Amino acid sequence: MYEIAQRVLTLDTVPPREVAVTVGVPYEEVTGEWSCPYRIDGLAGWEHERRATGPDSLRAVELALAMIRAALAGSHEAKEGLLSWDDTPPDLQRTRTVYVNWDKERDIAYIAMKHEIVPGEAVRQTVSEDVVLDYGSAGELIGLELLNAATRLPPELRL
């Protein structure tokens, strides 16, 4: 794969390990569609080249980046808080993942602050116009329900 972009992430383990994310040059398939190769080294099960295919080269790149984001966010390393950007000092803001589930038919989105919220975990709710905030037993925000999500969610979250 001819690389056009690479980012190195750090796993906060002892000793620290690296996760290298690589995006390749998009290429046209014999079908006329375009594919963009990508690879994630350092996460179990991702050590081989994959590709995302779209109707044109830009869409193929967009889909590859979305697949990379989903793979990283869905990894057990990210869920355990072990995955961080290589150039972010530990004492500064740490990147956190939110999980968005959008029901297009009902136009309701749920944005969770952690991977899985179990029934009964939300012990208090606050309703404000078209937003319902869910709080856990320690008073922490664990998620929010957003009505009329199509007009309120930014395009990158409408997946």
BELDAQUI-V704479 format. One record per residue. N is the residue number from 1. SS is DSSP state (H for helix, E for strand, C for the rest). PSI is psi in whole degrees, -180 to 180 (999 if undefined). D_CENTER is the distance of its C-alpha to the mean C-alpha in whole Angstrom. Layout:
n={N;N}
ss={SS;SS}
psi={PSI;PSI}
d_center={D_CENTER;D_CENTER}
This chain:
n={1;2;3;4;5;6;7;8;9;10;11;12;13;14;15;16;17;18;19;20;21;22;23;24;25;26;27;28;29;30;31;32;33;34;35;36;37;38;39;40;41;42;43;44;45;46;47;48;49;50;51;52;53;54;55;56;57;58;59;60;61;62;63;64;65;66;67;68;69;70;71;72;73;74;75;76;77;78;79;80;81;82;83;84;85;86;87;88;89;90;91;92;93;94;95;96;97;98;99;100;101;102;103;104;105;106;107;108;109;110;111;112;113;114;115;116;117;118;119;120;121;122;123;124;125;126;127;128;129;130;131;132;133;134;135;136;137;138;139;140;141;142;143;144;145;146;147;148;149;150;151;152;153;154;155;156;157;158;159}
ss={C;C;E;E;E;E;E;E;E;E;E;C;C;C;C;C;E;E;E;E;E;E;E;E;C;C;E;E;C;C;C;C;C;E;E;E;E;E;E;E;E;C;C;C;C;C;C;C;C;E;E;E;E;E;C;C;H;H;H;H;H;H;H;H;H;H;H;H;H;H;H;H;H;H;C;H;H;H;H;C;C;C;E;E;E;C;C;C;C;C;C;C;C;C;C;C;C;C;E;E;E;E;E;C;C;C;C;E;E;E;E;E;C;C;C;C;C;C;C;C;C;C;C;E;E;E;E;E;C;C;E;E;E;E;E;C;C;C;C;C;E;E;E;E;E;E;E;C;H;H;H;H;C;C;H;H;H;C;C}
psi={132;118;137;-17;146;145;137;126;162;135;123;69;173;113;160;144;158;149;117;125;124;135;134;176;131;149;154;132;165;-20;-10;-14;168;143;146;116;150;162;143;109;131;-11;131;132;-5;15;15;161;138;175;154;138;137;180;-20;173;-38;-43;-36;-41;-45;-44;-38;-44;-38;-40;-41;-47;-44;-41;-44;-47;-33;-7;150;-27;-42;-41;-29;2;22;-13;124;160;139;-34;10;114;140;-26;-4;-179;133;136;132;149;138;156;122;129;118;119;100;-36;-44;-9;47;133;145;125;113;143;-6;168;-45;126;124;150;136;-8;-34;112;-12;142;146;130;128;108;-114;24;133;119;130;131;146;-179;-25;8;4;144;124;-16;169;143;131;114;158;46;-33;-32;-12;-27;141;154;-37;-16;-6;71;999}
d_center={24;25;22;21;18;17;15;16;14;16;16;18;21;25;25;22;20;18;15;16;14;16;16;20;22;22;25;27;27;31;30;29;25;23;21;18;18;16;16;14;17;17;15;17;17;16;19;20;19;17;17;16;19;20;23;23;22;19;18;17;16;13;12;12;10;7;8;8;4;4;7;6;4;7;10;13;13;10;11;14;13;15;12;13;14;17;19;18;21;21;23;21;17;15;11;10;6;8;7;9;12;14;18;19;23;23;21;19;16;15;12;12;12;12;11;14;17;20;23;25;23;23;27;27;26;26;27;27;28;25;22;23;21;21;22;23;26;26;25;22;19;17;16;17;19;19;22;22;18;19;21;19;15;14;14;11;10;12;11}
